[in-house]
């Protein structure tokens, strides 16, 4: 089953700031790319780079920046192929941002038919 792993920057929840010297994400990526469990992943630019698109009352609304006002923001994502949720949780729990942010793991909802 495929899972989306959202990496969320959460300055209020961090036990400590993320430190690439202590938490090299490259090691985590190499390990899970090598195992075949990580299918893809990318860092995302900060929320200021976002463009929000909505349709309301037949009108297209385009806004610079994120839609919500929050200190948290999605910093990146990874797509995992795991046997089950337990395996996805085990992999996510070893990501360096699990100590300095929040990781949301969500299964894909496959199209039927």
WOMOLIN-V168714 format. One record per backbone hydrogen bond with DSSP energy under -1.0 kcal/mol. CO is the residue of the C=O (numbers start at 0). NH is the residue of the N-H. Records with the same first field share a line. If there is no record, write none. Layout:
BEGIN
CO=NH + NH
END
This chain:
BEGIN
0=81
1=107
2=79
3=105
4=77
5=103
6=74 + 75
7=101
8=72
9=12
18=21 + 22
23=26
24=28
25=29
26=30
27=31
28=32
29=33
30=34
31=37
36=80
39=78
41=76
45=48
46=49
49=64
51=62
53=60
55=58
58=55
60=53
62=51
72=8
74=43
75=6
76=41
77=4
78=38 + 39
79=2
83=87
84=88
85=89
86=90
87=91
88=92
90=93
91=94
94=97
95=98
96=100
98=14
101=7
103=5
105=3
END
